[in-house]
Amino acid sequence: MKSVKEREWFFSQEKEPVKVANPIPEYNIYRLKTTGQTICDIEIASGLGKAPVTIGATADLHFNFCNMKDREDEELQYTEQCRLWLQYQKSLVSAVKALEAADFCDASIICGDILDYLSEGAIDLTKRHIIKKYPEIMMALGGHDYTKQMQTKRPDKLPLEQRLDMLRSFWPHDIHYYSRRIGDSVLAVIMDNSQGKYLPGQAEKLKADMDIAREEGRVILIFQHEPISLFDPKINTVPAVVENGGAAKIANFGTMQELIGNSESDESTSLVLDLIKCGADVIKGIVAGHWHSQFFGYIKAGYSGGNGDVIPCDIPQYIISGNPYFESGFVARITVK
């Protein structure tokens, strides 16, 4: 962990303004002049009056690399021919720079799609440049992480559970659900919703963590790969705050069918979403990636007032930029005060 002086120096560097497509007060975006990373400052009020806690979050690193062993695999041979974006480790430099910046916070989290597709080459990059250097890092699972077929228009031959086992063999914690206390005020929850849904057992674990947060006087921040619906029929389209090349410029919360909670949900997904929508007393933010550009919205939520009434209290959802679009890395520095 970096010392207080090191942290103060890093984030007190001279800052250069970054032009964004649609500025909003919830995001303060700038570039550090000396080290080069682009930082998005986010402040979340806990209402607890405790010492501030900082979390460095990044998303969508997309390590695209096949080593010699991969080239003996028929599936990966074809994927390497088809998947040209960020080929040959092109996203590594931006990932390294982002993680260096995130390490100046109290905790570091990646919101999915660390791998561009499941290859030994990408796994090796993840082990060497992320897990070995930052063993305490937390990582949400993304859909790219467990597929060997990328832009091939072919289904994966290897069963999903076997591909997930490959990830389990090196992931720094449980791949589907993990939580950790940060400082005196935050309980960070890492959830796998990479299949466009939540999974059996996650609701029970989230409920238990919500009870812990209430008992210990903490707030919960949920980190995951895919955004969820805002559950507000008045909101359809939301423009990107930061537009990145080849990424979404508008999020259509009204009709985007793959949006979790925006179409018919299975039981496991509904249970998690119901907890979120009724847990705004402790859940103070959701952070996701997936869309590569940067968005913001409020999830229509509330919590019980104790007398059977529901007190409205919306939950902010922060959808952060894809890291490879920034040569020196992109980090959302979340400060919970």
N, C-alpha and C positions, 0 to 999 in steps of 0.2 A: 504494500500500500504506500502510495506517495505521501510525503510529509506535507504538513499544512503549508509550509513555505513554498514547496514545489507546486502545489495546487494553486496557491495565490499567484505565483509567477505565471503559470501557464495560462490561466484565464484572464490575467491582467495585461496580456500582450496587446499591442496596438491593434485595433480592429479596422477592417475595411468593410464598407457597406456592400451588401449583396442585393442586387436588383431582383425583385420577385414579381411574379405575374399579378398576384392579388394580395397585397399586404393585409394582415390582420393583427390585432393587438395580442392575441394569444401566442404568436410566434415572433421572436426577435432573432433575425437571421443575419449573420455576419461572417467574415473570414478573418482568421487569425493571421496577422501580417508576417510573423516570423516563422511559424511552423506550418502554416498554409491550410489547416483544416477549416471546413465550413461548419459553423456551429449554429444550432437552433436552440435558443434558450426558451425553456418552458417553465413556468412557475405554477405550482399547485398548492393551494391553501389547505392545510390539514385541519385547522381550527384547534389544534392540540396545544399550541404554545411551546413546543419542544424544539430542540436544536435542529437546524436545517439538515436535510439529507439530499445528496445528489446521486443521480443515476445517469450513466452515459449509455444511450441506446442507439443502435444502428440497425440496418436491415438490408436484406437482399444483396449479399456479397457476390453470389453466383460464381464460385470457383469452377472454371471450365478447363479441365486438364485431364488428358489420358497419358498414363505412363506405359512402359513397355509391356507390363503384365496386362493392362487394359486392352492393348492392341491384339491380344490373343483371344479376346472375347468378341464373338460375332456381333452381339448387340451393340457393344461400345464401338466397334469398328464403324458401324453404320451411323451411330449417333455422332461420332467425330466428323464424319463426312457432312452430315446435315446441319449440325449446330455450330455455326460460325461465330455468333456473338460472344465476345470476350474470350475467344479461343486462345490456348497456350498461355494461361495464367494472367491474362491482361488485366483482370480486376484485382490482382494481388496487392499491388502498390497502394491503391486507394483503401483496401481493406486494412492493411498494416497501419496506415496513417490514422484511419478512423479508430482502430483499437488502441493505438497509442494515446489518442485524446481521451477516449472513454476511460482509460486507466487512471486518469486524474480525478475521477469521481469516486464515490463510496462503493459503487458496484457497476458492473458492465453487463449489458444484455444485448443479444442479437435476436431480432424478430423474424427469424426464418429465412429460408433459401440461402443457407451458407454455401451449399453445393449447387452448382447449376444442374448437375445430374449425378447419379450415384456411380462414381468411378473410384478406383484405388488412388488415382492421381489426385483427385479432389479431396479424398479422405486424408491423404498424406499432407496436403497443404493445410487442412483444418487442424490436424494434430500438431504439426510443427509450428504454425504461425498463430494459432489461437489457443488450443488447449494446453500445450506445453508452456507457453509464455504466460497465459492467464488462466491458471487452473481453477480459479474461483468464478470464471465467467458463467453466465446462464444463457441458454440458447433454446429458443422456441423452434419447433419443427415446421418446415415449409414444404409445399408439395413437390418442389424441385428436388428436395433432399433425398427422396426415396424412389425416384424413377430413373431407370437406365436408358429409357427411350426419350429423346428430346428432339422435337421437330422431325421425327421419323414417320409419323402417322401409323406407327405400329404399337400394339400393346406390349407391356412388359411380359417377358417369358417367366421370369422368376416370381413366385408368389409374393404378395405384399408382405406377409409376416416374415419371410426370409430376408427381404430387403430391409425391413425394420430391425431385424436382428443384427444386420451389418452395422446399422447406426447405433444400436444399443451397445455394441462392443467397444465404442470409443466415446460416446456422448458423455459429457461431464456429470449428468444426473438423469433421472427418469425422463424418457422422451415425451411422455404424454401429459404429465402433470408434475410440477415441482414448485415449492414455495420456500422463501427464505426471509428471515427478519433482516432489515437493513437499518442500522442506527436504532434509535429509541421510538421511531414513529411510523415506520413503513414495513408492510409485509408484501413483498413482491411475489406475484403468482405468475408462473409460466405455464401456458396452456397450449395444447396441440389442437388446433382446429383446421389443420392443413388439408383435410379431406372435404372441406366445405361444410363441416358439421362438428359438433362436440361429441365426445365419446362416452360410452358407459362407464360409470364410476367417477367421472369428473365432477358432477354436481355434488355428490356426497363429500368429496374432498374440498371443493370450494366452500360449501356450507360450513364444514369444520373450520376452515381458515377464517371465514367471516366471524364465527363465534370467538375464535382466538383473538382476532383483531379487536373485537368489542371488549373482551375481557382485559386485554393488555393496553388498551388505549392507543391503537394503531390504525392507520388507514391502509387500504389495499390498492395497489396498482396492478392491473392485469396486462401482461405482455403476451402477444400472440401474433400469428402471421397474418391471418385474414381479418379484415374489418367486419363489423356486424351492422345490422340495420340501425337506423336512428329511431325507429318506431314512432315517427312523427309524420302523419299523412300530409302535413302542410309543406314538407320539405321533399323535393324531388331531386333536382340537380344542384351540385355543389362544385364551384370552380376550384381548380388546383391553386394553392398558394404558391407553390414552386412547380413549374412545368419542366419536365426533363424529356430530352429527345426520345421518341419512340415509346413514351409512357402516357398514361391517361392524363387528359387535360380537364376532363369533367367527370365527376362521380355521380352517377344516376342512382340515388338511393330509392327512387320510386319504382324503377322497373328492372334494375340489375338482378337477374334471376339467381346468379351464383352468390349473391350477397347473403351471408348467414343471417337467418331470421327474416329474410325478405320474401321467401317462398315457403312452401309447406315444410315444416321441420319435423324430424323424428323425435321420439320421446326424450332421448338423451340430450339433444340440442335444446328442446323446449325447457327442460329442467334447468339447464345452465342459464339460459336467457331469462327465465323467470326469476332466478336468484339475482342476476345482475339488475334487472328492472326494478326489483323491490329491495335492493341492497345499497342504495345511494348514501346511506348514513356512514358506511365504511368504504365502499368502492368509490374512489375519487378520480379515477382515470383509467382509460384503456388505450394501450399503445400497440399499433399494428404496422405492418408493411404491406407487401404484396402488390400495391398499385404503382410503385416506383416513383410517382410524383407525390407531392405533399398536400394533404388535405386536413380539414378540421370540421368537426360537427359535434353537436350535443345529442346524446342518447336520452330520449324521454324516459325518465325514471322517477323513483321516489322511495319512500321507506315508511314503515309503520310508526304512527304517532303514539302507539300504546293503548289507544282507546278504540281500536278498530278503524281509525281513520288513516288515510294515506297522505303523507306530506310530499308534494312534488319537489324533486331535487334532481336536476339533469346531471348526467355524467359526461364529461368531455372525452371525446375520442380523437386521439392524435394519430394520424396516418403519416408515417415518415418516409422521406425520400429514399430511393434506391441508391446505395452507396457508390456503385461503379460510375455514376454520372459525374462524380466529383473527383478530380485527379488526386487531390490530397485528402480525400475522405470526408464523410459527412457524419456528424454526431448530434443527436438531440440530447442536450444537457437538461435533465429534468430536476428541478429543485423543489423539494417538498418542504414548505415552511410551516 
